Structures are given as structure tokens and as C-alpha cells.
Amino acid sequence: ALAARRDALDACVAGTPGDGAAARGRRFRMLVVVEPSGEVSEARPYDEEIAATPLGICLARLARAATFPPFEGEPARVEVKVRADGE
């Protein structure tokens, strides 16, 4: 779901003053909680220093907007690896 939003991911990197140059090419681990409905109820970078920056906030907002196919069972806690290009 996030890979399909590559343009938006790149925009997060390119559009965050001060973070963009340092973030390009880095990989970030995100915690994403997906509800059985397919909606994301929680998303945040594991790295607390990144989470508090405009880049981390943008990545979390983008992940929360993602949708997944509905499934049965309990919410799924997933680690998502995101590569920041921002070209």
C-alpha cells in the first residue's frame, strides 16, 4: 500500500526543510497497525528522533492514509521499511 504511494513518499522527503538532504537514501522502519477493516489505526517511525521531525510526521500521516484489503482476526502490527528518495 505504501509502495504504491512512492510519489507521496518522495514528496515527504523533498518537502521537509532540513530533513530532506539528510534523509535521502535512508531507510526508516515504521510501525503500522492495520485493523481488520483494512484501515490503519496507528503509524509511526520506530526512531523517536525521526518521529518528532516534519519528515516523521509526514511519513506517519501518509501511512495512516493507506488502506489494505479487509481481513478477519485481530489488528495486525506490521513493521514497514520505507526508503526515502525525495529526488
N, C-alpha and C positions, 0 to 999 in steps of 0.2 A: 504494500500500500504506500509506503514512503518512497520506495524506489521510483514509483510512477510519478512522484512529485519532484523529480530531480531539479526542474527549473525553480521551484519554490525553495528547495533546499539551498541551491546556489544563491538565490536572492537573499536568504538569511545571512549568508556569509558576506556577500558583496555589500549588503545594506547596513551592516553594523559597524559604525565608526570605531576604529581602534582594534576591533576584534578580527576584522577580515583578513588582513595580511598574515597575522599570526595563526589563523585558523586554517588557511588554505592547505589542502592536502592532508590535514589531520583526520584521525578517526575518533569519533565520540561514541561512547556507549550510552544508550538511553534505556530507561526502564519504561515500558509501556504496558498498561493493564487494559486488556480487552475484555469487555463484558460479553455475555452470551448473545446479546443483540447485535454484536459487531461494532458497537461504539467504543471509543477509547475513553476510559474514565480517569486515567492518570497517565501522565507522561512527563518525564524529567531526565536531564542528563545525570549520570551517576556522579560525575565530577562536580562537587558543590561549587567550586570556583567558577566553572563554566556556567552552571545553572543560574547564577546570580547576574550574569552579563546579558546585554541585549541579544547576543548570539544564542545563548542558552534559552532565553525566554522565547525567542523566535522559533527555535527548534522544537521546544515543548509545545508551543501553540500549534505548529504545523502537525506534530504527531497527534495531538488531541483532535485535530480536524479529520484525521484519517478514519476510514471505515473499513471493516473487514467482513467477510461473509459470516452470517449468524451461525452459531453452533450450540450444542447442548452441553450442559455441565456448569462448572464453576468458572468465574472470571479467570482468564489466563494472564499470568505475569510473564512478560517476554522481554528478553534483552535484545535490543536492536542496535546494530552497529551502523553508524552514519558516517560517510566520508564527506568532508566539506571541501568542495572545489571552489565555488564562487568566482569562476572565471568571467 
